[in-house]
Amino acid sequence: MEPYIGDEEVIRMLRRDKDINYIAFVTSSWHYLCTLASLSVLQKQRKLKKGIILISEHSGAGYIIDPKLLNASISEEIPKYNFKFTTLPKWGTVMRYLTSEVASSKSEFYILRPVAPKIEFSTKLWKKNVRENIIHIVTDEGLGVYLRSYRGWMAEENIDLHSPQFWNQLQNRTWRKVFQDIILTKKKQLLYNTFFKDVDKRIYINKACVNGLRQVLDDLQKEYDLSDYEYYSNKIVICTQTYGEEQKINNNLDIKRISDICREAAEKNIGVVIKPHPRERDLGKYSKTGAVIDTNATVPLEIVLAGLKEPPKCIVGITTTVLLTARILWNMKCFSLIKLMGKDAFKDSICEEITNFEGRFSAYVSIPDKISRIVD
């Protein structure tokens, strides 16, 4: 792949090849898996011709998609480019795009992206007469999208309160988003293919996404030698997050509880494996817990779980997405550490996420107040 391309290079590609009828934006391995799941649904509906996948760099960790996944045979025919947004239209132009009429005879052009449409990019395609009837498909971001308000997202992105970017992002995540969603929905140009559907503040499993993801995970089994992961079988697998490295946990309580679990598990001759988050850098902090540390953190755990002959004893985390995917895709026992750590363990910046996880997902994930419930 090239170092990266920008908006204008993509526009030139679309002008040269009228058969390109979709673009997918991804940053993480989870984005990539969910994009493939969405494309499989569109393919079954015979709506796809040719497309491109645009890979964005994570602001704090660089390019983080597992290389083997990126080069898997199931998507080898789709061109992929590292990508950065460059010059995008102002809101006034966006408004003209949103309120414009599109002839029903125009071919549909799909843009897949997690969290929300990048409406300025769609506006640019429309303004330059590159594509008109643009269908925005929101793919799954992970649990953050179900747990955070706009305040949580802005805290996640560390946007300076006094910067011009802050006020632009505030508007984009509040009234502008509401406005664009209403307009796009009315024009039948906004679809959600996320793992869950959020309807009237209630969470429902999206069977189309789940089934598509199952098919993608099955297709990927030939790409990985999962015999390397047999040590996961019948073990307690603890999936860590970046909360600690982001200074969002007080007094290293996540490490202390992991160590407590390892100690009680050892008393019962149960092994523990730590699956670090792919953006974690300091894995040494787990060295004294007594767990086996999987240092190949870029491989999504869902790929591993899909191919194991014997599953883990259970999956443990705080609010990690795999607590839900493991439960829903394979009916595994899954536990959150929220009560074991206590509410005082978490900085104010993530208290909203912690509270919402307990309120929205406790029907799927056990949240014990005793370690014995995990190791028994």
C-alpha positions in Angstrom: 0.0 0.0 0.0 1.0 3.6 -0.6 2.0 5.7 2.5 -1.5 7.2 2.3 -3.9 8.9 -0.1 -6.4 11.7 0.4 -9.8 12.8 -0.8 -8.7 14.0 -4.2 -7.0 10.7 -5.0 -10.2 8.8 -4.1 -12.2 11.2 -6.3 -9.9 10.5 -9.2 -10.4 6.8 -8.7 -14.1 7.1 -8.7 -14.1 9.3 -11.9 -11.9 6.7 -13.7 -14.0 3.7 -12.7 -17.7 4.1 -12.7 -18.1 0.5 -11.5 -16.8 1.4 -8.1 -20.0 1.5 -6.0 -18.7 1.3 -2.4 -16.1 2.6 -0.1 -15.4 1.3 3.4 -13.6 3.2 6.1 -11.8 1.2 8.8 -9.3 1.8 11.6 -9.2 -1.4 13.8 -9.4 -5.1 13.2 -12.9 -5.1 14.7 -13.9 -2.4 12.1 -12.5 -4.6 9.4 -14.4 -7.7 10.5 -17.7 -5.8 10.8 -17.1 -4.2 7.4 -16.6 -7.7 5.8 -19.8 -8.8 7.5 -21.7 -5.9 6.0 -20.2 -6.4 2.6 -21.3 -10.1 2.7 -24.9 -9.0 3.3 -24.8 -6.6 0.4 -23.1 -9.2 -1.8 -26.0 -11.7 -1.1 -28.4 -8.9 -2.1 -26.4 -8.5 -5.4 -25.8 -4.9 -4.7 -22.0 -4.8 -5.0 -19.8 -4.3 -8.0 -16.3 -3.0 -7.1 -15.1 -1.1 -4.1 -12.1 0.1 -2.1 -11.2 0.0 1.6 -9.6 3.1 3.1 -7.6 2.5 6.3 -7.2 5.3 8.8 -4.4 5.6 11.3 -5.4 5.5 14.9 -4.5 8.9 16.5 -2.6 7.3 19.4 -1.4 3.9 18.1 -0.8 4.2 14.3 -2.0 1.4 12.0 -3.4 -1.4 14.1 -5.3 -3.8 11.9 -3.9 -7.3 12.1 -1.7 -7.8 9.0 -2.9 -11.4 8.4 -6.5 -10.2 8.5 -5.8 -7.3 6.2 -4.3 -9.7 3.6 -6.9 -12.5 4.1 -8.0 -14.2 0.9 -11.7 -13.4 1.5 -10.9 -9.7 0.8 -7.8 -9.9 -1.4 -9.6 -8.7 -4.5 -10.6 -5.4 -2.8 -7.9 -2.6 -3.2 -6.8 -1.2 0.1 -5.2 2.2 0.8 -3.9 4.0 3.9 -6.0 7.2 4.0 -6.3 10.6 5.5 -9.1 13.1 5.1 -7.7 16.4 3.7 -9.8 19.4 2.7 -13.5 18.9 3.4 -16.5 21.3 2.8 -17.9 23.6 5.5 -21.3 23.1 7.1 -23.1 25.4 4.8 -22.2 23.2 1.8 -23.2 20.1 3.8 -26.6 21.6 4.4 -27.1 22.1 0.6 -26.1 18.5 0.1 -28.5 17.2 2.7 -31.4 19.1 1.4 -30.7 18.3 -2.3 -33.0 16.1 -4.3 -31.6 12.9 -5.8 -33.1 11.3 -8.9 -34.4 7.8 -8.1 -32.8 6.6 -11.3 -29.3 7.3 -10.0 -27.3 4.2 -9.0 -26.7 3.6 -5.3 -23.2 4.2 -3.9 -22.4 2.8 -0.5 -20.2 4.3 2.1 -19.5 2.1 5.1 -18.0 3.7 8.2 -18.2 3.0 12.0 -19.9 5.3 14.5 -21.4 7.8 12.0 -21.2 8.9 8.4 -18.5 11.4 7.5 -21.0 13.6 6.0 -18.5 16.2 4.8 -16.8 13.5 2.6 -20.2 12.6 1.1 -20.8 16.2 0.4 -17.6 16.5 -1.4 -18.5 13.6 -3.7 -21.8 15.2 -4.4 -20.4 18.7 -5.0 -17.9 17.4 -7.5 -20.6 15.3 -9.3 -18.7 12.1 -8.6 -21.5 10.2 -6.9 -25.0 11.3 -5.9 -27.3 8.7 -4.5 -25.1 7.9 -1.5 -26.3 5.3 1.0 -24.5 5.5 4.4 -24.1 2.3 6.2 -22.9 2.6 9.8 -20.8 -0.4 10.9 -19.9 -1.5 14.4 -17.4 0.5 16.3 -17.4 -1.6 19.5 -19.1 -1.1 22.8 -18.0 2.6 23.1 -20.8 3.6 20.7 -23.4 2.2 23.0 -21.9 3.5 26.2 -20.7 7.1 25.5 -22.6 10.3 25.1 -21.1 13.1 23.0 -19.2 14.1 26.2 -17.6 10.7 26.5 -16.5 10.7 22.8 -14.9 14.2 23.2 -13.2 13.1 26.4 -11.9 10.0 24.5 -10.4 12.2 21.8 -8.8 14.6 24.3 -10.1 17.7 22.5 -8.9 20.9 24.1 -11.9 22.8 25.6 -10.6 26.1 24.3 -9.7 25.0 20.7 -11.8 25.8 17.6 -11.8 22.1 17.0 -13.7 21.6 20.3 -16.7 23.7 19.2 -16.8 22.2 15.8 -16.8 18.7 17.2 -19.4 19.6 19.8 -21.8 20.7 17.1 -21.0 17.7 14.9 -21.8 15.3 17.8 -25.0 17.1 18.9 -27.5 19.1 16.8 -25.7 18.6 13.5 -25.7 14.8 13.9 -29.4 14.8 14.9 -30.2 16.9 11.9 -28.3 14.9 9.4 -29.6 11.6 10.7 -33.2 12.8 10.4 -32.6 14.0 6.8 -30.7 10.9 5.7 -33.2 8.6 7.3 -36.1 10.4 5.5 -34.2 10.1 2.2 -33.6 6.4 2.9 -29.8 7.0 2.8 -28.9 5.9 6.3 -28.7 2.2 7.4 -27.2 0.6 10.5 -25.5 -2.8 10.4 -24.1 -2.7 13.9 -23.9 -5.6 16.3 -26.7 -4.2 18.4 -29.6 -1.9 17.4 -30.4 0.9 19.8 -34.1 1.5 19.7 -35.7 4.0 22.2 -32.7 3.5 24.5 -33.1 -0.3 24.5 -30.6 -2.7 23.1 -31.5 -5.5 20.6 -29.2 -8.0 18.9 -28.9 -7.3 15.1 -29.3 -10.8 13.6 -28.1 -9.6 10.2 -24.8 -8.4 11.5 -24.4 -11.4 13.8 -25.0 -13.9 11.0 -22.7 -12.0 8.7 -20.0 -11.9 11.3 -20.3 -15.6 11.9 -19.8 -16.3 8.2 -16.8 -14.1 8.0 -15.2 -15.7 11.1 -15.8 -19.2 9.6 -14.2 -18.1 6.3 -11.1 -16.7 8.1 -10.3 -20.0 9.8 -8.1 -21.2 6.9 -6.0 -18.0 7.3 -4.8 -18.7 10.8 -3.0 -21.6 12.5 -5.1 -21.8 15.6 -3.2 -24.7 17.0 -0.9 -21.9 18.4 -3.9 -20.9 20.6 -4.7 -24.3 22.2 -3.4 -23.0 25.5 -6.5 -20.8 25.6 -8.7 -23.9 26.0 -10.3 -24.4 29.5 -8.5 -21.3 30.8 -9.8 -18.1 32.2 -9.1 -15.5 29.5 -8.8 -11.9 30.7 -9.2 -9.3 28.0 -7.6 -6.0 29.1 -8.3 -2.5 27.9 -6.4 0.7 27.5 -8.0 2.3 30.6 -4.9 1.8 32.7 -2.4 3.3 30.2 -4.8 6.2 29.7 -4.7 6.9 33.5 -8.4 6.3 33.8 -8.2 3.7 36.7 -7.2 4.6 40.2 -4.5 2.8 42.2 -3.9 0.1 39.5 -7.0 -1.6 40.7 -7.4 -3.5 37.4 -3.9 -5.1 37.9 -4.8 -5.9 41.5 -8.0 -7.6 40.6 -6.4 -9.6 37.8 -3.7 -10.7 40.3 -6.4 -11.7 42.7 -8.2 -13.8 40.1 -4.9 -15.5 39.1 -4.1 -16.4 42.7 -7.5 -17.9 43.4 -7.5 -19.7 40.0 -4.0 -21.2 40.8 -5.4 -22.6 44.1 -7.9 -24.5 42.0 -5.4 -25.5 39.3 -7.0 -23.3 36.7 -4.8 -21.4 34.2 -5.3 -17.8 33.3 -4.4 -16.1 30.0 -4.2 -12.4 29.5 -5.2 -11.1 26.0 -4.0 -7.5 25.9 -5.8 -4.8 24.0 -4.0 -4.3 20.6 -3.2 -0.6 21.6 -1.6 -1.5 24.9 2.1 -0.9 24.9 3.3 -1.8 28.5 2.7 -5.5 28.8 5.3 -5.7 31.6 2.7 -4.5 34.1 1.1 -8.0 33.9 4.3 -9.9 34.5 3.7 -10.5 38.2 0.1 -11.5 37.9 0.9 -15.2 37.4 -1.0 -15.3 34.0 0.3 -16.3 30.6 0.4 -13.2 28.5 -0.5 -13.5 24.8 2.0 -11.0 23.2 0.4 -11.3 19.7 -2.2 -8.8 20.7 -3.2 -7.8 17.1 -5.1 -11.0 16.3 -8.8 -10.4 17.2 -10.0 -12.8 20.0 -13.1 -13.5 18.0 -11.0 -15.2 15.3 -9.3 -17.3 18.0 -12.6 -18.3 19.7 -14.2 -19.2 16.4 -11.5 -21.8 15.7 -10.7 -23.4 19.1 -11.7 -27.1 19.5 -12.1 -26.6 23.3 -13.3 -23.1 24.4 -11.9 -21.1 27.3 -13.5 -21.6 30.7 -14.7 -18.1 30.6 -14.0 -14.6 29.3 -13.3 -11.7 31.8 -12.9 -8.0 31.2 -14.3 -4.6 32.2 -16.3 -3.2 29.3 -14.5 -4.9 26.4 -16.6 -5.7 23.3 -15.6 -9.4 23.3 -17.6 -9.9 26.5 -20.7 -9.5 24.3 -19.4 -11.2 21.1 -18.3 -14.3 23.0 -21.6 -14.5 24.8 -23.8 -14.0 21.8 -21.8 -15.8 19.1 -20.7 -18.9 21.2 -22.7 -18.7 24.5 -19.6 -18.5 26.6 -19.6 -17.5 30.2 -18.5 -13.8 30.4 -17.8 -11.7 33.5 -17.2 -8.0 34.0 -14.9 -6.7 36.7 -16.9 -3.6 37.4 -18.3 -4.6 40.9 -15.0 -6.4 41.9 -13.1 -3.2 41.2 -15.7 -0.9 42.7 -17.0 2.4 41.3 -14.2 4.4 43.0 -11.7 2.6 40.8 -12.7 4.6 37.8 -11.9 8.2 36.9 -14.8 10.6 36.2 -14.1 10.5 32.5 -15.3 6.9 32.2 -17.9 6.7 34.9 -20.6 7.2 32.3 -19.3 4.1 30.4 -19.1 2.0 33.5 -22.6 2.9 34.6 -24.1 2.4 31.1 -22.4 -1.0 30.7 -24.0 -2.3 33.9 -27.4 -0.9 32.9 -27.5 -2.0 29.3 -25.6 -5.3 29.1 -26.0 -7.0 32.5 -28.6 -9.3 30.8 -25.7 -10.8 28.7 -22.7 -10.4 30.9 -22.4 -11.4 34.6 -21.1 -8.7 36.9 -20.1 -10.6 40.1 -19.0 -9.1 43.4 -17.0 -12.2 44.4 -14.1 -13.7 42.5 -15.3 -17.2 43.4 -18.1 -16.8 40.9 -15.4 -16.6 38.1 -13.1 -19.4 39.2 -15.7 -21.9 40.5 
